[in-house]
């Protein structure tokens, strides 16, 4: 089992380099992270953006720009389009967002002209958290892409989370389906959905062997003392590897609380497309972007 995000980088390196295509990658954090990934031996990188700006930022940050393949384009949406087209043509293994808004990036991925998303495909966001207060990595979804997933989308999200957990060498992931209470509340949609998805997991309908429980409140999913106090003795309670959130409200608040209050580091990507797509905030740190590149490379075919 991979125990921390640095080990994740090490496993990505062991798989050899992947071809990274960066859309509008001309900010310091993105270029530093890409350079770190090159130095770690996990990518060779093509960066699409304003060449003069890229070279200027590289010079300021002490980055050798000759290590990058730079494709000149000054308009952000055109950069996304060009990056997506390169992926569609088989010229890259991983897509990455640079200094472009998430909505423009996602529209590019969804562009039917390039066929990155299969018909009726579901795009979702998966994050791997390293939280100082928790004893192992947590793989969670969805905190950024699908606002209010229906049941079919929740099932797809659960499968994506489990696929990612398996990449972390977790033989049998422990998944908690999060709701307001560990008691089944028939009038609360998140509670009934969690119960149904847990039953699907028990019956092998989520694509891999899994220990799964739900509905579970967040405290009993991640805190053994809370689980013991409430007399929950499932293998998941207090020891979850994976958290399935019911909607973007709960997931995003968890994400922000962990990173801003809890000192968490993370790796994040969009899944469900032809290739993994690195999706971090424009304000995220160099380290977060680097870890996200490694996670995507680890997940790439």
C-alpha positions as CSV (number, residue, x, y, z in Angstrom):
1,X,0.0,0.0,0.0
2,X,1.3,3.5,-0.9
3,X,1.5,5.4,2.4
4,X,2.1,8.9,1.3
5,X,2.2,11.1,-1.8
6,X,6.0,11.0,-2.2
7,X,5.6,7.2,-2.5
8,X,3.0,7.9,-5.2
9,X,5.6,9.9,-7.1
10,X,8.0,7.0,-6.8
11,X,5.6,4.5,-8.2
12,X,4.8,6.8,-11.1
13,X,8.5,7.0,-11.8
14,X,8.8,3.2,-11.8
15,X,6.3,3.1,-14.7
16,X,8.5,5.3,-17.0
17,X,7.8,8.7,-18.5
18,X,4.4,9.7,-19.8
19,X,3.7,12.5,-22.4
20,X,2.2,15.5,-20.6
21,X,0.3,18.2,-22.6
22,X,-0.2,21.4,-20.6
23,X,-2.9,23.9,-21.7
24,X,-2.0,27.6,-21.2
25,X,0.8,26.6,-18.9
26,X,2.5,29.9,-18.3
27,X,2.3,30.6,-14.5
28,X,5.1,29.9,-12.1
29,X,3.4,27.1,-10.1
30,X,2.5,25.1,-13.2
31,X,5.9,25.4,-14.8
32,X,7.6,24.6,-11.5
33,X,5.5,21.5,-11.0
34,X,6.1,20.4,-14.6
35,X,9.8,20.9,-14.2
36,X,9.7,18.9,-10.9
37,X,7.9,16.1,-12.8
38,X,10.5,16.1,-15.5
39,X,13.3,16.0,-12.9
40,X,11.5,13.1,-11.2
41,X,11.5,11.2,-14.4
42,X,7.8,10.8,-14.8
43,X,7.0,13.1,-17.8
44,X,8.2,14.7,-21.0
45,X,6.2,17.9,-21.4
46,X,4.7,20.0,-24.1
47,X,3.5,23.3,-22.9
48,X,1.0,25.4,-25.0
49,X,0.9,29.1,-24.2
50,X,2.6,32.4,-24.9
51,X,6.2,31.5,-25.6
52,X,7.7,34.8,-24.5
53,X,5.9,34.6,-21.1
54,X,6.8,30.9,-20.6
55,X,10.5,31.6,-21.3
56,X,10.4,34.7,-19.0
57,X,8.8,32.8,-16.1
58,X,11.2,29.9,-16.6
59,X,14.2,32.3,-16.4
60,X,12.8,33.9,-13.3
61,X,12.3,30.5,-11.6
62,X,15.6,29.0,-12.7
63,X,13.9,26.5,-15.0
64,X,15.7,25.3,-18.2
65,X,13.1,26.0,-20.8
66,X,14.9,23.8,-23.3
67,X,13.5,20.8,-21.4
68,X,10.0,21.8,-22.6
69,X,8.5,21.6,-26.0
70,X,6.8,25.0,-26.2
71,X,3.9,25.6,-28.6
72,X,3.1,29.3,-29.0
73,X,-0.5,30.4,-28.6
74,X,-1.7,33.5,-26.7
75,X,-5.4,32.8,-26.2
76,X,-6.4,30.5,-23.4
77,X,-9.3,28.7,-25.0
78,X,-7.2,28.1,-28.1
79,X,-4.5,26.6,-25.9
80,X,-7.1,24.2,-24.4
81,X,-8.4,23.3,-27.9
82,X,-4.9,22.6,-29.2
83,X,-4.0,20.5,-26.1
84,X,-7.2,18.4,-26.4
85,X,-6.6,17.9,-30.1
86,X,-3.1,16.6,-29.4
87,X,-4.5,14.1,-26.9
88,X,-7.2,13.1,-29.4
89,X,-4.5,12.4,-32.0
90,X,-2.5,10.2,-29.6
91,X,0.3,12.7,-29.0
92,X,-0.1,12.7,-25.2
93,X,-0.9,10.5,-22.3
94,X,-2.0,13.1,-19.7
95,X,-3.7,16.5,-20.1
96,X,-3.1,19.3,-17.6
97,X,-4.8,22.6,-16.9
98,X,-2.5,25.7,-16.6
99,X,-3.6,29.3,-16.1
100,X,-7.0,28.8,-17.5
101,X,-10.4,28.6,-15.7
102,X,-11.9,25.3,-14.9
103,X,-15.0,25.9,-17.0
104,X,-13.0,26.6,-20.2
105,X,-10.8,23.5,-19.5
106,X,-13.8,21.3,-19.0
107,X,-15.6,22.6,-22.1
108,X,-12.5,21.7,-24.1
109,X,-12.4,18.1,-22.7
110,X,-16.2,17.8,-23.5
111,X,-15.8,19.0,-27.1
112,X,-17.4,16.3,-29.1
113,X,-15.2,17.0,-32.1
114,X,-12.2,15.4,-30.4
115,X,-14.0,12.5,-28.8
116,X,-12.2,12.4,-25.4
117,X,-15.4,11.5,-23.6
118,X,-17.3,8.4,-24.8
119,X,-21.0,8.6,-25.5
120,X,-22.9,8.7,-22.2
121,X,-19.6,8.8,-20.4
122,X,-19.4,10.4,-16.9
123,X,-16.6,12.8,-16.1
124,X,-15.8,13.1,-12.4
125,X,-13.1,14.4,-10.1
126,X,-11.0,12.1,-7.8
127,X,-8.6,13.4,-5.2
128,X,-6.1,11.7,-3.0
129,X,-5.5,13.4,0.4
130,X,-2.6,13.2,2.7
131,X,-4.0,14.6,5.9
132,X,-1.7,15.0,9.0
133,X,-4.5,14.0,11.3
134,X,-5.3,10.8,9.5
135,X,-3.2,7.6,9.5
136,X,-3.2,6.9,5.7
137,X,-4.1,8.3,2.4
138,X,-7.8,9.1,1.6
139,X,-9.2,8.8,-1.9
140,X,-12.4,10.9,-2.3
141,X,-14.9,12.1,-4.9
142,X,-16.5,14.1,-6.2
143,X,-15.4,17.5,-4.9
144,X,-15.2,19.6,-8.1
145,X,-17.1,18.5,-11.2
146,X,-20.6,17.0,-10.7
147,X,-22.7,19.3,-8.5
148,X,-25.6,17.0,-7.6
149,X,-25.0,13.5,-9.1
150,X,-27.9,11.2,-9.7
151,X,-27.7,7.6,-8.7
152,X,-26.1,6.4,-11.9
153,X,-23.4,9.1,-11.6
154,X,-22.8,8.3,-8.0
155,X,-22.2,4.7,-9.0
156,X,-19.7,5.8,-11.6
157,X,-18.0,8.1,-9.1
158,X,-17.7,5.1,-6.7
159,X,-16.1,3.0,-9.4
160,X,-13.6,5.8,-10.3
161,X,-12.6,6.2,-6.6
162,X,-12.0,2.4,-6.3
163,X,-10.0,2.3,-9.5
164,X,-7.8,5.0,-8.1
165,X,-7.4,3.4,-4.7
166,X,-6.3,0.2,-6.5
167,X,-3.6,2.2,-8.2
168,X,-2.3,3.0,-4.7
169,X,-1.8,-0.7,-4.1
170,X,-4.8,-1.1,-1.8
171,X,-5.8,-4.7,-2.4
172,X,-9.3,-4.4,-0.9
173,X,-10.2,-0.8,-0.5
174,X,-12.5,0.2,2.4
175,X,-15.1,2.6,1.1
176,X,-17.5,4.7,3.2
177,X,-20.6,6.1,1.5
178,X,-21.1,9.4,3.3
179,X,-24.5,10.7,4.6
180,X,-25.6,12.8,7.6
181,X,-26.0,9.8,9.8
182,X,-25.0,6.2,10.0
183,X,-28.7,5.4,10.5
184,X,-30.7,4.8,7.4
185,X,-33.0,7.8,6.9
186,X,-35.6,6.9,4.3
187,X,-36.5,10.6,3.6
188,X,-32.9,11.6,3.1
189,X,-31.7,10.9,-0.5
190,X,-28.0,10.7,0.4
191,X,-28.8,8.1,3.0
192,X,-30.8,5.8,0.8
193,X,-28.4,6.2,-2.1
194,X,-25.5,5.3,0.2
195,X,-27.3,2.2,1.4
196,X,-28.0,1.1,-2.2
197,X,-24.4,1.7,-3.4
198,X,-23.1,-0.2,-0.4
199,X,-25.3,-3.2,-1.2
200,X,-24.1,-3.0,-4.9
201,X,-20.5,-3.1,-3.6
202,X,-21.2,-6.1,-1.4
203,X,-22.6,-8.0,-4.4
204,X,-19.6,-7.2,-6.6
205,X,-21.3,-4.6,-8.8
206,X,-18.6,-1.9,-8.5
207,X,-15.9,-3.5,-10.5
208,X,-13.6,-4.8,-7.8
209,X,-13.6,-6.5,-4.4
210,X,-14.4,-3.9,-1.8
211,X,-15.2,-3.6,1.9
212,X,-18.0,-1.0,1.8
213,X,-20.4,0.5,4.3
214,X,-23.1,3.1,4.1
215,X,-24.7,5.3,5.1
216,X,-21.9,6.5,7.3
217,X,-21.5,9.9,8.9
218,X,-18.0,11.3,8.3
219,X,-17.0,11.0,12.0
220,X,-17.6,7.3,12.2
221,X,-16.0,6.7,8.8
222,X,-12.6,8.2,9.8
223,X,-12.5,8.1,13.6
224,X,-12.2,4.8,15.4
225,X,-13.2,6.3,18.8
226,X,-16.5,7.7,17.3
227,X,-17.2,4.4,15.6
228,X,-16.6,2.5,18.8
229,X,-18.8,4.9,20.8
230,X,-21.6,4.4,18.3
231,X,-21.0,0.6,18.4
232,X,-20.2,0.3,14.7
233,X,-17.9,-2.7,14.1
234,X,-17.7,-2.9,10.3
235,X,-14.2,-3.1,8.8
236,X,-14.8,0.3,7.2
237,X,-15.8,2.3,10.3
238,X,-12.9,4.4,11.6
239,X,-10.5,3.1,8.9
240,X,-11.8,4.2,5.5
241,X,-9.5,4.3,2.5
242,X,-12.2,6.0,0.3
243,X,-15.0,8.5,0.8
244,X,-17.9,8.8,-1.5
245,X,-19.6,12.2,-1.0
246,X,-23.3,12.7,-1.9
247,X,-22.8,16.0,-3.6
248,X,-20.3,18.8,-4.4
249,X,-21.4,20.8,-1.4
250,X,-20.2,18.2,1.1
251,X,-17.2,17.2,-0.9
252,X,-15.9,20.7,-1.6
253,X,-16.3,21.8,2.0
254,X,-14.3,18.7,3.1
255,X,-11.6,19.5,0.5
256,X,-11.3,23.2,1.6
257,X,-11.4,22.3,5.3
258,X,-8.7,19.7,5.0
259,X,-6.3,21.9,2.9
260,X,-6.9,25.3,4.7
261,X,-7.4,24.1,8.3
262,X,-5.9,20.6,8.3
263,X,-2.7,21.2,6.5
264,X,-3.5,18.5,3.9
265,X,-1.6,17.9,0.7
266,X,-3.4,16.3,-2.2
267,X,-3.3,15.1,-5.8
268,X,-6.3,15.5,-8.0
269,X,-7.5,14.6,-11.5
270,X,-10.5,14.4,-13.8
271,X,-11.3,10.8,-14.8
272,X,-13.7,9.3,-17.3
273,X,-12.0,10.8,-20.4
274,X,-9.7,9.1,-22.8
275,X,-6.8,10.1,-20.6
276,X,-6.4,11.4,-17.0
277,X,-6.8,15.1,-16.9
278,X,-4.9,17.1,-14.2
279,X,-7.3,19.5,-12.6
280,X,-6.1,21.7,-9.8
281,X,-7.0,25.3,-8.8
282,X,-5.0,28.1,-10.4
283,X,-4.0,29.0,-6.9
284,X,-2.9,25.6,-5.8
285,X,0.7,25.1,-4.8
286,X,3.6,23.8,-6.8
287,X,3.6,20.6,-4.7
288,X,-0.1,19.9,-5.2
289,X,0.3,20.3,-9.0
290,X,3.3,18.0,-9.0
291,X,1.5,15.3,-7.0
292,X,-1.5,15.6,-9.3
293,X,0.8,15.1,-12.3
294,X,2.1,11.9,-10.6
295,X,-1.4,10.6,-9.9
296,X,-2.5,11.1,-13.5
297,X,0.7,9.5,-14.8
298,X,0.1,6.5,-12.5
299,X,-3.5,6.2,-13.8
300,X,-2.6,6.6,-17.5
301,X,-2.5,3.6,-19.7
